[in-house]
């Protein structure tokens, strides 16, 4: 949720500019200010009438008999007016809250304008490997290694489900454990959060707006399956006031994640690039708002460290405003090279959500002056099931074996993955 007071005091131009960059309606800024003005006027009227009602009520008990009837009539009239004014203030307050809930975060200065194709490439790291044989894609490799079973995944659960078997399961567990260890060494607190959350938690993180069709909902329990552990980790301190001197709080969450992949019919139907269930290790941070920009760059650096340990060619992209999602003010993706597709594919994402989620979830901190303020929240992927795709394809050998990156070997327990699952 954006800061209404800042909008009121600083004027609408920043929100207008952010909306323009996102390709959204910029006139919403003026509508918000008008609605806010009418709500405050309604509150003032309600408070004025209620004060008069109290005054008249006191006067009735002290009034002379000849004045009492007139005062009682006025008191009755005021009671109706107060009720009407209170209802109007509540109606406008609810309308304002709903309008605010639909407004995405203000983008950070410097974020590219435009849509999904308008990202800015910041850097390419590592040269894509040149093969002296025709490389196999990750599914062919995974099936030959006894690592991926899509057929039985579909039999048990349907399209876009799979089994990781044998060395495939070992590879994923090793990858995620490696990410957890790196995060813990850097001061993160490890967490295994719940993957079912209440509506207010899902709403608070901004996932029930434009992208609500991506979320699995369990109507019988009114709970949502999370698409990232960002959601429960963001809700971990909901309604709390944190000690300012204790910030930042850095958490690293390991969870299964669930996405409906609505609207992706026909896209990435082969293999495990776009699936309904996967595992992910996610960084999440609560910090002072003035520390958020630098913290965001630190999260990106930790993601890059993981990719470099895995010896994967990748590039860093600055995501355009129209592709940021509701909560992010700035987002950087790392995309690993995929040899059989001849292009880079997203494997990590890190977002600075400023105080947007904290306002919705009421997460505050107490600074030195003692007045609670809203914290900033940030998130970033440190490893996920999709990374297996790039690891298999980039490190494959002519005989179909796959060399395990050196840094990953202690976590997988072998140097080479051999066809047949040996």
C-alpha positions in Angstrom: 0.0 0.0 0.0 1.4 3.4 -0.9 1.8 6.2 1.7 -1.4 8.3 1.5 0.1 11.0 3.7 3.1 11.4 1.4 0.7 11.6 -1.6 -1.2 14.3 0.1 1.8 16.3 1.3 4.1 15.8 -1.7 1.5 15.9 -4.5 0.4 13.4 -7.1 3.3 13.8 -9.6 5.4 10.9 -8.3 2.5 8.5 -8.4 1.5 9.7 -11.9 5.0 9.1 -13.1 5.1 5.7 -11.6 1.8 4.8 -13.2 2.9 6.1 -16.6 6.1 4.0 -16.4 4.0 0.9 -15.5 1.6 1.6 -18.3 -1.2 2.0 -15.8 -3.9 4.8 -15.3 -2.1 7.9 -14.0 -5.4 9.7 -13.3 -5.8 7.4 -10.3 -3.6 9.9 -8.3 -6.1 12.7 -8.7 -9.0 10.4 -7.9 -7.3 9.2 -4.7 -6.7 12.8 -3.6 -10.3 13.7 -4.3 -11.6 10.7 -2.4 -9.2 11.4 0.5 -10.4 15.0 0.7 -14.1 13.9 0.7 -13.4 11.3 3.4 -11.6 13.8 5.6 -14.5 16.3 5.1 -17.0 13.6 6.1 -15.0 12.8 9.2 -14.9 16.5 10.2 -18.6 16.8 9.7 -19.2 13.7 11.8 -17.0 14.9 14.6 -18.6 18.3 14.6 -22.1 16.9 14.7 -21.1 14.4 17.5 -19.6 17.2 19.5 -22.8 19.2 19.1 -24.9 16.1 20.1 -22.9 15.7 23.3 -23.3 19.4 24.1 -27.1 19.3 23.5 -27.4 16.2 25.6 -25.8 17.9 28.5 -28.0 21.0 28.0 -31.2 19.0 28.2 -30.6 17.9 31.8 -30.0 21.5 32.8 -32.6 23.2 30.7 -35.7 25.0 31.9 -39.0 23.2 31.2 -39.9 25.7 28.4 -36.6 25.0 26.6 -36.5 21.2 27.0 -38.9 20.3 24.2 -36.9 22.3 21.7 -33.6 20.8 22.9 -35.1 17.2 22.8 -36.2 17.8 19.2 -32.7 19.1 18.3 -31.1 16.1 20.0 -33.3 13.7 18.0 -32.4 15.4 14.8 -28.7 15.4 15.7 -28.8 11.7 16.4 -30.0 11.0 12.9 -27.5 13.4 11.4 -24.6 11.9 13.4 -25.6 8.4 12.2 -25.8 9.5 8.6 -22.5 11.4 8.8 -20.8 8.4 10.4 -22.1 6.1 7.7 -20.9 8.4 5.0 -17.4 8.7 6.5 -17.2 4.9 6.8 -18.4 4.4 3.2 -15.8 6.8 1.9 -13.2 5.2 4.1 -14.0 1.8 2.7 -13.9 3.1 -0.9 -10.5 4.8 -0.2 -9.1 1.6 1.3 -10.2 -0.4 -1.7 -8.8 2.1 -4.1 -5.5 2.1 -2.3 -5.3 -1.7 -2.3 -5.5 -1.7 -6.1 -2.6 0.7 -6.6 0.8 -0.9 -7.2 4.0 0.2 -5.4 5.8 3.4 -6.6 8.7 2.4 -8.8 12.2 3.2 -7.7 14.0 6.0 -9.6 16.0 4.5 -12.4 13.8 1.5 -13.1 13.1 1.1 -16.9 9.7 2.1 -18.1 7.6 -0.2 -20.3 6.4 -3.8 -20.3 7.7 -7.3 -20.3 10.1 -6.8 -23.2 11.5 -3.5 -22.1 14.0 -4.9 -19.5 17.5 -3.5 -19.4 20.5 -5.9 -19.6 23.0 -4.8 -17.0 25.7 -7.4 -17.4 26.5 -10.8 -19.0 28.8 -13.1 -16.9 30.6 -16.1 -18.4 30.6 -17.1 -22.1 28.0 -19.7 -23.2 29.7 -23.0 -23.8 30.5 -24.1 -27.3 29.6 -27.8 -27.8 31.4 -30.1 -30.2 28.4 -32.4 -30.1 24.6 -31.8 -30.3 23.5 -31.0 -26.7 20.5 -32.8 -25.3 17.8 -30.8 -23.5 17.3 -31.2 -19.8 14.4 -33.6 -20.1 16.2 -36.1 -22.3 19.3 -35.8 -20.0 17.1 -36.2 -16.9 15.3 -39.3 -18.2 18.5 -40.9 -19.2 20.0 -40.2 -15.8 17.0 -41.6 -14.0 16.5 -38.1 -12.6 13.2 -36.8 -14.0 9.9 -38.8 -14.6 7.3 -36.6 -16.2 5.1 -39.5 -17.4 4.4 -40.8 -13.9 4.0 -37.2 -12.6 1.2 -36.7 -15.2 -0.3 -40.0 -14.3 -0.5 -39.2 -10.6 -1.3 -35.5 -10.7 -1.8 -34.2 -14.3 0.1 -32.0 -16.7 3.1 -29.9 -15.4 3.7 -32.3 -12.5 6.8 -34.6 -12.2 8.8 -36.8 -10.0 12.5 -36.1 -9.3 14.0 -39.5 -8.8 17.4 -40.9 -7.8 20.1 -38.5 -8.6 17.5 -35.9 -9.6 16.2 -35.8 -6.0 19.8 -35.8 -4.7 20.7 -32.9 -7.0 17.7 -30.8 -5.9 18.4 -31.5 -2.2 22.1 -30.7 -2.6 21.3 -27.5 -4.5 18.9 -26.2 -1.9 21.1 -27.3 1.0 24.0 -25.4 -0.6 21.8 -22.3 -0.8 20.7 -22.6 2.8 24.3 -22.9 4.0 25.4 -19.9 2.0 22.6 -17.8 3.5 23.3 -19.0 7.1 27.0 -18.1 6.7 25.9 -14.6 5.7 23.7 -14.1 8.8 20.3 -15.3 7.7 18.0 -17.2 10.1 16.9 -20.5 8.4 13.1 -21.0 8.3 10.7 -23.8 7.1 7.5 -21.8 6.9 3.9 -23.0 6.4 2.8 -23.2 2.8 -0.9 -22.6 3.5 -1.7 -19.0 4.5 -4.8 -16.9 5.5 -6.3 -14.5 3.0 -5.1 -11.5 4.8 -1.5 -12.7 4.5 -1.8 -13.4 0.8 -3.6 -10.1 0.3 -1.0 -8.3 2.4 1.9 -9.4 0.2 0.1 -8.2 -3.0 -0.6 -11.6 -4.6 -4.4 -11.4 -4.7 -4.6 -8.5 -7.2 -3.8 -8.8 -10.9 -2.1 -12.2 -10.4 -4.7 -13.8 -8.2 -5.5 -16.4 -11.0 -2.0 -17.8 -10.4 -2.8 -18.7 -6.8 -4.3 -22.0 -5.6 -7.2 -21.5 -3.2 -8.8 -24.0 -0.8 -12.3 -22.7 -0.4 -13.3 -25.2 2.3 -10.7 -23.8 4.6 -10.3 -20.4 3.1 -6.5 -20.9 2.8 -4.1 -20.3 0.0 -1.2 -22.3 -1.2 1.9 -20.1 -1.5 3.8 -19.6 -4.7 6.8 -18.5 -2.8 7.9 -18.5 0.9 8.0 -14.7 0.5 4.4 -14.8 1.5 4.6 -16.5 5.0 7.9 -14.8 5.7 6.3 -11.4 5.0 3.5 -12.3 7.4 5.9 -13.5 10.1 6.0 -10.1 11.8 2.5 -8.9 10.8 1.1 -6.6 13.4 4.4 -6.3 15.3 6.7 -3.4 16.2 10.3 -4.4 15.8 13.2 -3.0 17.7 14.9 -0.5 15.3 18.4 -1.4 16.5 17.8 -5.1 15.7 17.2 -4.5 12.0 17.8 -5.9 9.5 16.1 -9.2 10.1 17.2 -11.6 7.4 15.4 -14.9 6.9 16.1 -17.8 4.5 13.0 -19.9 3.9 12.8 -23.4 2.3 9.4 -24.4 1.1 7.4 -26.1 -1.6 5.7 -23.6 -3.9 2.5 -23.9 -5.9 1.5 -21.9 -9.0 -1.5 -22.5 -11.3 0.4 -21.2 -14.3 -2.8 -19.7 -15.6 -2.5 -18.3 -19.1 0.6 -20.4 -19.9 -1.2 -22.9 -22.1 1.3 -24.1 -24.7 4.3 -22.5 -23.1 7.2 -24.5 -21.8 5.2 -27.7 -21.8 8.3 -29.9 -22.0 10.2 -30.7 -18.8 10.4 -28.8 -15.5 10.8 -25.2 -16.6 7.2 -24.2 -15.9 5.4 -26.5 -13.4 2.7 -26.4 -10.8 4.9 -27.5 -7.8 8.5 -26.9 -7.1 10.9 -26.3 -4.2 12.6 -23.0 -3.5 15.0 -21.3 -1.1 14.0 -17.7 -0.7 15.8 -14.8 1.1 13.5 -12.3 2.9 14.5 -9.2 4.7 12.9 -6.6 7.0 15.0 -3.4 7.2 15.0 0.4 7.6 13.5 2.0 4.5 16.7 4.1 3.9 18.7 0.8 3.9 16.5 -1.0 1.3 18.3 0.1 -1.8 21.7 -1.1 -0.6 20.2 -4.3 0.8 18.6 -5.0 -2.5 22.1 -4.9 -4.2 23.4 -7.3 -1.5 20.6 -9.8 -2.2 21.5 -9.6 -5.9 25.2 -10.2 -5.1 24.3 -13.3 -3.1 22.3 -14.7 -6.0 25.2 -14.1 -8.3 27.5 -15.8 -5.9 25.4 -19.0 -6.1 25.3 -18.9 -9.9 29.0 -18.5 -10.2 29.6 -21.4 -7.8 27.5 -23.5 -10.1 29.6 -22.3 -13.1 26.6 -21.1 -15.1 26.8 -18.4 -17.7 24.1 -15.8 -16.8 23.0 -12.2 -17.3 21.5 -9.7 -14.9 18.5 -7.7 -16.1 16.7 -4.7 -14.7 13.0 -5.5 -15.0 10.8 -2.8 -16.6 8.1 -1.1 -14.5 5.2 -2.8 -16.2 6.5 -6.2 -15.4 7.4 -5.6 -11.7 4.2 -6.9 -10.2 2.1 -5.2 -7.6 4.5 -5.0 -4.6 8.0 -4.4 -6.2 9.5 -0.9 -6.6 12.5 -2.4 -8.4 13.4 -5.9 -9.5 16.5 -7.6 -10.8 16.5 -11.0 -12.5 19.4 -13.3 -13.1 18.9 -15.4 -16.2 21.0 -18.5 -16.9 22.0 -19.6 -20.3 20.1 -22.6 -21.7 22.1 -24.2 -24.5 19.2 -26.1 -26.2 17.1 -23.0 -26.4 20.0 -20.6 -27.3 18.8 -18.0 -24.9 18.8 -16.9 -21.2 16.0 -18.0 -18.9 15.1 -16.5 -15.5 16.3 -18.5 -12.5 16.4 -15.8 -9.8 14.5 -12.7 -9.0 15.1 -10.1 -6.2 12.7 -7.3 -5.4 12.7 -4.2 -3.3 9.2 -3.8 -2.0 10.0 -0.7 0.1 7.4 -0.2 2.8 4.5 -1.4 0.5 4.0 -4.8 2.0 4.7 -3.6 5.6 1.9 -1.1 5.4 -0.6 -3.7 4.3 0.7 -6.2 7.0 1.3 -3.5 9.7 4.9 -4.3 10.3 6.7 -1.4 12.0 9.9 -0.7 13.8 10.7 1.7 16.6 13.6 4.1 15.7 15.6 6.2 18.1 12.9 8.9 18.3 10.5 6.3 19.6 7.7 6.9 17.0 6.9 3.6 15.1 7.5 3.6 11.4 6.8 1.1 8.6 9.7 -1.2 7.7 10.9 -2.1 4.2 10.7 -5.6 2.9 12.8 -7.3 0.3 13.0 -10.8 -1.2 15.3 -12.8 -3.5 15.5 -16.4 -4.8 18.7 -18.2 -3.8 17.9 -21.6 -5.5 14.9 -23.4 -6.9 14.0 -26.6 -8.8 14.3 -24.8 -12.2 18.1 -24.4 -11.7 18.4 -28.2 -12.4 17.5 -27.4 -16.0 20.6 -25.1 -16.5 22.9 -27.4 -14.4 22.1 -30.4 -16.6 22.3 -28.7 -19.9 25.4 -26.6 -19.3 27.4 -29.4 -17.7 26.5 -32.3 -19.9 29.0 -34.6 -21.6 28.8 -36.3 -25.0 27.9 -39.7 -23.4 24.9 -38.1 -21.6 26.6 -37.9 -18.2 26.6 -34.6 -16.3 29.6 -33.2 -14.4 28.5 -31.8 -11.0 29.9 -28.3 -10.4 32.8 -28.5 -7.9 31.1 -26.4 -5.2 28.0 -28.6 -5.4 29.7 -31.9 -5.1 29.9 -32.1 -1.3 26.1 -31.6 -1.2 25.3 -34.1 -3.9 27.8 -36.8 -2.9 29.2 -37.4 -6.4 31.3 -35.8 -9.0 29.4 -37.0 -12.1 25.8 -38.1 -12.7 25.9 -41.1 -15.0 23.2 -42.4 -17.3 21.0 -45.0 -15.8 21.1 -43.3 -12.3 24.5 -44.9 -11.4 
